[in-house]
């Protein structure tokens, strides 16, 4: 078994950092050099964070931000910052290893050669288009059952034609059955999420693709539930079923929020017209980042009032760029006062208005990447963006962990002896005195 140092070296060498960052929403800037040059410049979707990537003589991929000397390192440093992992303790290292183990060897999409054989029946809602994936109907739910998902949940009309099996032949010649969730965009099936006990990766192009459950009720749903993974959606459905059949449509982003996914979610909102949109991302720093990004990109039943971008999210701190939408009636000064009221008087908070280039000024908000400040920033944007949007967070790390905790409590309660006395039968109350 490799040592921890050997595993870290393998991550730095074997995971193509350029491909990895593209999966995180970065794009190569071809004007600054070719993709296969010595140095490759990548920019995030908003253009706020720029990273130069190279492969050193040691074989390790390295990056640095030409505009921030503190923003540099290898994929290990990037992922540790993304997860908010504290590498001073064992828990932080375990979190890092688990994340990179899932990605090692699965970062670059794999080409496939087969046709989608069984399109979902028409009554299940949106229909996946035939593309180059070899998918089979869900007949082997063993992996999902191992995650606590019941057959009753899997048989719900919300999930018909939204979960598949796919055969996999490993290097030793053994055949395995994977669980597959299709990612759909406006043109059909864009990619698939492949899951089993040892794999969690995307085959194909994620881009603006989303996993979306069926809209089975009559009329608009009560809520659109946005979470990070399809298994989170299944778990929440089991923990907290909708009040009425078809009252909820589930959307999963399959991990890191890409640049195109907020627009795709807004398209769903405009099409389905839900009463509310629930942001239900993980209970960790990354989940809070996605909440901030979506709060500044989505609106329910009204024109958007705010344009918000997370331009920095690193150990050194967070930076939001905010701009009131034209004609929304919100001034930059009023926005600054709302943020200051929520974030408090900590001297590490810096709120300033940049000179306007076109129209309204842009407000930048810098604050520590610490849980209390992330929660306050969420509350501030919720107040500004108003009705129709809410945040619903699991107590545990994610909704599948929440389901596991609920099932453990139920198991303990089932095993606990009854304390109720039984009268008139074999068990009589004991009399004293």
C-alpha positions in Angstrom: 0.0 0.0 0.0 1.4 3.4 -0.9 2.4 5.8 1.8 0.6 9.2 2.2 3.6 11.0 0.7 3.5 8.6 -2.3 -0.2 9.2 -2.8 0.2 13.0 -2.7 3.0 12.8 -5.2 0.8 10.7 -7.5 -2.1 13.2 -7.3 0.3 16.0 -8.2 1.7 14.1 -11.2 -1.2 12.0 -12.5 -4.2 14.3 -12.3 -4.0 16.7 -15.3 -4.6 20.1 -13.5 -5.8 21.8 -16.7 -8.5 19.2 -17.2 -9.4 19.3 -13.5 -9.8 23.1 -13.5 -11.9 23.0 -16.6 -14.3 20.7 -14.7 -14.3 23.4 -12.0 -15.6 25.9 -14.5 -12.3 27.5 -15.6 -11.7 28.0 -19.3 -8.4 28.1 -21.2 -7.6 31.5 -22.7 -6.2 30.7 -26.1 -5.1 34.3 -26.7 -2.5 34.0 -24.0 -0.9 30.8 -25.4 -1.8 27.3 -26.7 -3.4 24.7 -24.5 -0.2 22.5 -24.7 2.3 25.3 -24.1 4.7 25.5 -21.2 2.3 27.8 -19.4 -1.5 27.7 -19.8 -3.7 30.6 -18.6 -7.1 29.6 -17.3 -9.9 32.0 -16.2 -12.9 31.3 -14.1 -16.4 31.9 -15.6 -16.5 35.5 -14.4 -12.9 36.3 -15.3 -12.2 37.3 -11.8 -9.6 34.5 -11.0 -6.8 33.7 -13.3 -4.5 30.8 -12.9 -1.3 29.9 -14.8 -0.7 26.2 -15.0 2.6 24.4 -15.9 4.1 21.0 -15.5 7.4 21.2 -13.6 10.5 19.1 -14.4 9.5 16.8 -11.5 6.3 15.9 -13.4 4.0 17.7 -11.0 1.3 20.1 -12.2 1.6 23.5 -10.5 -0.5 26.7 -10.6 -0.2 30.3 -9.5 -2.4 33.4 -9.7 -0.4 36.3 -11.3 -2.6 38.7 -9.4 -2.4 37.1 -5.9 1.0 35.7 -4.7 -0.8 33.7 -2.0 -2.9 31.8 -4.5 -0.5 29.1 -5.7 0.4 25.5 -5.3 -0.6 22.1 -6.7 -3.9 20.2 -7.0 -3.5 19.3 -3.3 -3.5 23.0 -2.3 -6.4 23.8 -4.7 -8.6 21.0 -3.4 -7.7 21.7 0.3 -8.8 25.3 -0.2 -11.9 24.2 -2.1 -13.0 21.9 0.6 -12.0 24.1 3.5 -10.0 21.2 4.8 -7.9 21.9 7.9 -4.6 20.0 7.1 -3.4 20.6 10.7 -5.5 17.6 11.7 -6.3 14.0 10.6 -9.8 14.8 9.6 -8.7 17.4 7.0 -6.2 15.0 5.4 -8.8 12.2 5.3 -11.2 14.5 3.6 -8.6 15.5 1.1 -7.5 11.9 0.3 -11.2 10.8 -0.1 -11.9 13.6 -2.6 -8.7 13.0 -4.7 -9.1 9.2 -4.6 -12.5 9.7 -6.3 -10.9 11.8 -9.0 -7.6 10.1 -9.7 -7.8 8.5 -13.1 -11.3 9.8 -13.8 -10.7 13.4 -14.5 -10.7 13.3 -18.3 -13.9 12.1 -19.9 -13.8 8.7 -21.5 -15.1 8.2 -25.1 -17.9 5.6 -25.6 -19.0 3.7 -28.6 -22.6 2.6 -28.0 -26.0 4.0 -28.6 -28.5 4.9 -25.8 -30.8 1.8 -26.1 -33.9 2.7 -24.1 -35.2 6.2 -24.1 -37.5 6.9 -21.1 -41.2 6.5 -21.9 -42.9 9.7 -22.9 -45.0 10.0 -19.6 -41.9 10.5 -17.5 -41.3 14.1 -18.5 -38.2 15.3 -20.3 -36.8 12.6 -22.5 -33.1 12.0 -22.8 -31.9 12.1 -26.4 -30.0 9.1 -27.9 -26.3 9.7 -27.6 -23.1 7.7 -27.3 -23.7 6.0 -23.9 -24.4 2.4 -23.2 -27.2 2.6 -20.6 -29.6 0.0 -19.4 -32.8 0.2 -17.3 -32.2 0.2 -13.5 -32.5 -3.5 -12.6 -29.6 -3.6 -10.1 -30.1 -1.1 -7.3 -27.5 -2.6 -5.0 -25.3 0.5 -4.8 -28.3 2.8 -4.1 -29.7 0.3 -1.5 -26.2 0.4 0.2 -26.6 4.2 0.5 -29.9 3.8 2.4 -32.2 4.5 -0.6 -35.2 2.2 -0.6 -36.9 0.5 -3.5 -40.0 2.5 -2.7 -38.1 5.7 -3.3 -36.6 4.4 -6.5 -40.0 3.4 -7.7 -41.4 6.9 -7.3 -42.8 8.5 -10.5 -40.4 11.4 -10.0 -37.5 9.1 -10.8 -38.7 6.9 -13.6 -36.2 7.0 -16.5 -33.8 9.1 -14.5 -31.5 6.4 -13.1 -29.8 3.7 -15.1 -27.3 0.8 -14.9 -24.2 0.5 -17.1 -21.8 -2.4 -17.4 -18.1 -1.9 -16.7 -15.3 -4.2 -17.5 -12.3 -3.6 -15.3 -8.6 -4.2 -16.1 -8.7 -7.7 -14.6 -11.6 -8.7 -16.8 -14.3 -8.6 -14.1 -17.7 -7.2 -15.1 -19.3 -4.7 -12.7 -22.6 -2.8 -12.7 -22.5 0.9 -12.2 -25.3 3.2 -11.3 -25.7 6.1 -13.8 -27.5 9.5 -13.6 -28.0 11.3 -16.9 -27.1 15.0 -17.1 -29.4 16.8 -19.5 -29.2 20.2 -21.2 -31.3 22.0 -23.8 -30.1 19.7 -26.6 -30.6 16.4 -24.7 -28.2 14.1 -22.9 -24.8 15.8 -22.4 -23.1 13.5 -20.0 -23.6 10.9 -17.2 -22.6 10.7 -13.6 -21.2 7.2 -12.9 -21.4 5.9 -9.3 -20.4 2.7 -7.4 -18.6 2.1 -4.2 -15.2 3.0 -5.7 -16.0 5.6 -8.4 -17.7 9.0 -8.7 -17.0 10.7 -12.0 -18.6 12.2 -15.0 -18.4 10.7 -18.5 -19.1 13.2 -21.3 -19.5 16.9 -21.0 -21.1 18.5 -17.9 -21.1 22.1 -19.0 -24.8 23.3 -18.5 -26.0 19.7 -17.9 -28.2 19.0 -14.9 -29.8 15.9 -13.4 -33.5 16.7 -13.3 -36.3 14.6 -11.9 -39.7 14.3 -13.6 -42.4 16.9 -13.1 -45.3 14.6 -12.4 -47.9 16.8 -10.8 -50.6 18.9 -12.5 -49.6 22.6 -12.7 -46.5 24.2 -11.3 -44.7 22.4 -8.5 -44.5 23.9 -5.0 -40.8 23.9 -5.1 -37.7 23.3 -7.2 -35.1 21.7 -4.9 -31.5 22.3 -6.0 -28.7 20.1 -4.5 -25.3 18.9 -5.4 -25.8 15.2 -6.2 -28.7 13.0 -7.4 -28.2 10.8 -4.3 -28.8 13.9 -2.2 -32.1 14.4 -4.0 -33.1 10.8 -3.4 -32.1 11.0 0.2 -34.1 14.2 0.9 -37.1 12.8 -0.9 -36.9 9.9 1.5 -36.3 12.0 4.7 -38.9 14.6 3.8 -41.4 13.5 1.1 -43.3 16.3 -0.6 -46.7 17.2 0.9 -48.4 16.3 -2.4 -47.4 13.9 -5.2 -45.5 15.9 -7.8 -45.1 18.8 -5.4 -41.3 19.0 -5.8 -38.9 18.8 -8.8 -35.3 17.9 -7.9 -32.2 19.3 -9.7 -28.7 18.2 -9.0 -25.5 19.9 -10.3 -23.3 16.9 -10.0 -20.8 18.5 -7.7 -19.0 21.8 -8.5 -21.3 24.4 -10.0 -20.2 25.2 -13.5 -20.5 28.5 -15.2 -23.4 27.5 -17.4 -25.5 25.7 -14.8 -27.1 28.8 -13.1 -28.5 29.8 -16.4 -29.8 26.3 -17.0 -31.5 26.3 -13.6 -33.1 29.7 -14.4 -34.4 28.3 -17.6 -36.1 25.5 -15.6 -37.5 28.1 -13.2 -39.0 30.1 -16.0 -40.4 26.9 -17.6 -41.8 25.2 -14.5 -42.8 28.3 -12.5 -42.4 26.8 -9.0 -43.7 28.7 -6.0 -40.2 28.7 -4.5 -36.6 27.5 -5.2 -34.8 25.8 -2.4 -31.0 25.9 -2.4 -30.1 22.7 -0.5 -26.3 22.4 -1.1 -23.9 20.6 1.3 -23.3 21.9 4.8 -19.7 22.9 4.1 -17.8 25.9 2.7 -18.2 24.8 -0.9 -22.0 24.4 -0.4 -22.2 27.9 1.0 -20.2 29.2 -2.0 -22.7 27.6 -4.4 -25.5 29.2 -2.4 -24.0 32.6 -2.8 -23.4 32.1 -6.6 -27.0 30.9 -7.1 -28.6 33.7 -4.9 -26.9 36.2 -7.3 -28.1 34.4 -10.4 -31.6 33.2 -9.8 -35.0 34.9 -9.5 -38.5 33.5 -9.0 -41.5 35.2 -10.5 -39.9 38.5 -11.0 -36.9 40.2 -12.8 -33.6 39.7 -11.1 -32.5 42.5 -8.7 -28.9 41.7 -8.3 -25.9 40.4 -10.3 -23.5 38.7 -7.9 -20.3 36.8 -8.6 -17.9 35.0 -6.2 -14.6 36.2 -7.7 -12.4 34.7 -4.9 -12.9 31.8 -2.6 -9.7 30.8 -1.0 -8.0 30.4 2.4 -7.0 34.0 2.1 -10.6 35.1 2.1 -13.7 35.6 -0.1 -14.5 38.4 -2.5 -18.0 39.1 -3.9 -18.7 41.4 -6.8 -22.2 42.8 -6.6 -24.1 45.1 -9.0 -27.8 46.1 -8.7 -29.8 45.1 -11.8 -30.8 48.1 -13.9 -34.1 49.6 -12.9 -34.5 47.4 -9.8 -34.7 50.3 -7.4 -31.8 49.2 -5.3 -28.9 51.6 -4.9 -25.2 50.7 -4.4 -25.3 52.6 -1.1 -28.3 50.8 0.1 -26.8 47.5 -0.8 -23.6 48.4 1.0 -25.6 49.2 4.2 -27.5 45.9 4.1 -24.2 44.0 3.8 -22.5 45.9 6.5 -25.5 45.3 8.8 -25.3 41.6 8.3 -21.5 41.1 8.2 -20.9 43.2 11.3 -18.0 45.5 12.2 -15.1 43.1 12.0 -12.0 44.9 10.7 -11.4 42.1 8.2 -14.5 43.1 6.2 -13.9 45.5 3.4 -16.9 46.9 1.4 -16.2 49.3 -1.3 -17.8 50.7 -4.5 -15.7 50.6 -7.7 -16.1 53.5 -10.1 -18.8 52.7 -12.7 -17.7 51.5 -16.1 -21.2 51.2 -17.5 -24.4 52.0 -15.5 -24.4 51.2 -11.8 -21.2 50.9 -9.7 -19.9 47.5 -8.7 -19.7 46.8 -5.0 -16.9 44.5 -3.8 -17.2 42.7 -0.5 -14.2 41.0 1.0 -14.5 38.9 4.2 -12.9 35.8 5.8 -13.8 32.4 4.5 -15.1 31.3 7.9 -18.5 29.8 8.5 -20.1 32.7 10.5 -19.2 35.2 7.7 -20.5 32.8 5.0 -23.8 32.4 6.8 -24.1 36.2 7.2 -23.4 36.8 3.6 -26.1 34.2 2.7 -28.6 36.0 4.9 -27.7 39.4 3.3 -28.2 38.2 -0.2 -31.4 36.4 0.8 -32.7 39.8 2.1 -31.8 41.6 -1.0 -32.9 39.0 -3.6 -36.2 38.6 -1.8 -39.1 36.2 -2.0 -39.1 32.8 -3.7 -35.6 31.8 -2.7 -34.7 30.0 0.5 -31.8 27.9 1.8 -32.4 24.5 3.4 -29.3 22.9 4.9 -28.8 19.4 6.3 -27.5 19.1 9.9 -25.0 16.5 8.7 -22.5 17.2 5.9 -24.9 16.3 3.1 -28.4 14.9 2.6 -27.3 11.3 2.3 -25.4 11.6 5.6 -28.6 13.1 7.0 -30.6 10.1 5.8 -28.1 7.7 7.4 -28.4 9.6 10.7 -32.2 9.4 10.6 -32.0 5.6 9.9 -29.6 5.1 12.8 -32.0 6.9 15.1 -34.9 4.8 13.8 -32.9 1.6 14.3 -32.1 2.5 17.9 -35.7 3.3 18.7 -36.8 0.0 17.2 -34.4 -1.9 19.5 -35.2 0.1 22.6 -37.5 -1.9 25.0 -41.0 -0.5 25.4 -41.6 1.5 28.6 -45.3 1.3 28.4 -47.0 -1.0 31.0 -49.3 -3.7 29.7 -52.4 -4.2 31.8 -54.6 -7.3 31.7 -52.0 -9.5 30.1 -48.9 -11.4 31.2 -47.0 -8.3 32.2 -48.6 -6.6 35.2 -47.3 -3.4 36.8 -45.1 -4.1 39.9 -46.6 -3.0 43.1 -44.6 -1.5 46.0 -45.4 -1.3 49.7 
